[in-house]
Amino acid sequence: MLIPVSTALRGFDDTLTRAAAVLGASPIARFFQVQLPILLPGIATGFVFAFVTSLDEVVIAYFLQSPTLRTLPVQMYSSVTVETDPSIAAASTLLLVLSTLIILIPRLAQVVQERRAAKRLGDAE
């Protein structure tokens, strides 16, 4: 998680924040309208890596669980080792679909945006 977030922070140009301040943006507006949109891909990537890594750390999740709540990795491990339950297949399918959508939706949005830009250039000529 540290690598994508630190890369996003390292690549951030501070002159954009200063330009927003010169134009009269408040600190909150600078954060939400300038900094966050630029840093969001790195933060989202870090979140995905942390989530996937947490699924792999069953032992740590097993020792950190509360008596009343079970985390998803512990439930999946128990489902595989103790009983034969179709819920593990359903959870795996949902995670696969969610991961695929997280990867494909930004790419599809990019393709649609490129086609619209190409259509505008074609209409302008």
C-alpha positions in Angstrom: 0.0 0.0 0.0 2.9 2.3 0.8 4.3 2.3 -2.7 1.4 3.5 -4.8 0.4 6.2 -2.2 4.0 7.5 -1.8 4.4 7.5 -5.6 1.2 9.6 -6.0 2.4 12.0 -3.3 5.9 12.2 -4.9 4.4 13.0 -8.3 2.1 15.7 -6.9 3.0 19.2 -8.1 2.6 21.7 -5.2 2.4 24.6 -7.6 -1.2 23.5 -8.4 -2.1 24.0 -4.7 -0.4 27.4 -4.7 -2.2 28.4 -7.8 -5.5 27.5 -6.3 -4.6 29.5 -3.2 -3.7 32.5 -5.4 -7.1 32.2 -7.1 -8.8 32.4 -3.8 -9.7 28.8 -3.0 -10.0 27.9 0.7 -7.8 25.1 2.2 -10.8 22.7 2.1 -11.6 23.6 -1.5 -8.0 23.2 -2.4 -7.9 19.7 -0.9 -11.2 18.5 -2.4 -10.9 20.2 -5.8 -7.1 20.1 -6.5 -5.2 17.6 -4.3 -7.7 14.8 -3.8 -8.6 14.2 -7.5 -4.9 14.0 -8.3 -4.0 11.7 -5.4 -7.2 9.5 -5.6 -5.8 6.9 -8.1 -2.8 6.2 -5.8 -5.0 6.1 -2.7 -7.5 3.7 -4.4 -4.7 1.5 -5.6 -3.2 1.4 -2.1 -6.7 0.5 -0.8 -7.1 -2.4 -3.2 -3.6 -3.7 -2.4 -4.3 -3.5 1.4 -7.7 -5.3 0.9 -6.2 -8.1 -1.2 -3.3 -8.5 1.3 -5.7 -8.7 4.2 -7.4 -11.6 2.5 -4.0 -13.4 2.5 -3.3 -12.8 6.2 -5.7 -15.3 7.8 -3.5 -16.0 10.8 -3.3 -12.3 11.8 -7.0 -11.8 11.1 -7.8 -14.9 13.2 -6.0 -13.5 16.2 -7.4 -10.0 15.8 -11.0 -10.9 15.5 -13.6 -10.0 18.1 -15.7 -12.6 19.9 -18.9 -11.4 18.2 -17.7 -10.5 14.7 -15.8 -12.6 12.2 -13.8 -11.1 9.4 -14.1 -12.3 5.8 -10.8 -14.1 5.7 -11.6 -16.0 8.9 -15.0 -16.9 7.7 -13.6 -18.1 4.4 -10.9 -20.1 6.1 -13.4 -21.7 8.5 -15.7 -22.5 5.6 -13.0 -24.3 3.7 -11.5 -26.2 6.7 -14.5 -27.0 8.8 -17.6 -27.4 6.7 -18.5 -27.6 3.0 -20.5 -24.5 2.4 -21.4 -22.8 -1.0 -20.9 -19.4 0.6 -17.2 -19.5 0.0 -17.8 -19.9 -3.7 -20.3 -17.0 -3.6 -17.8 -14.8 -1.8 -15.0 -15.8 -4.2 -17.3 -15.0 -7.2 -18.2 -11.6 -5.7 -14.6 -10.7 -5.1 -13.7 -11.7 -8.6 -16.5 -9.7 -10.2 -15.7 -6.7 -8.0 -12.0 -6.8 -8.9 -12.9 -7.1 -12.6 -15.2 -4.2 -12.4 -12.7 -2.1 -10.6 -10.2 -2.7 -13.4 -12.6 -2.4 -16.3 -14.8 0.6 -15.4 -12.0 3.2 -15.6 -10.7 1.7 -18.8 -14.2 1.8 -20.4 -14.7 5.4 -19.2 -11.3 6.3 -20.8 -12.4 4.6 -24.1 -15.7 6.5 -24.1 -14.0 9.8 -23.4 -11.5 9.2 -26.2 -14.3 8.4 -28.7 -16.2 11.5 -27.7 -13.0 13.6 -28.2 -12.4 12.0 -31.5 -16.0 12.7 -32.6 -15.7 16.3 -31.5 -12.5 16.7 -33.6 -14.3 15.0 -36.5 -17.3 17.3 -36.2 -15.1 20.4 -35.9 -13.3 19.7 -39.2 
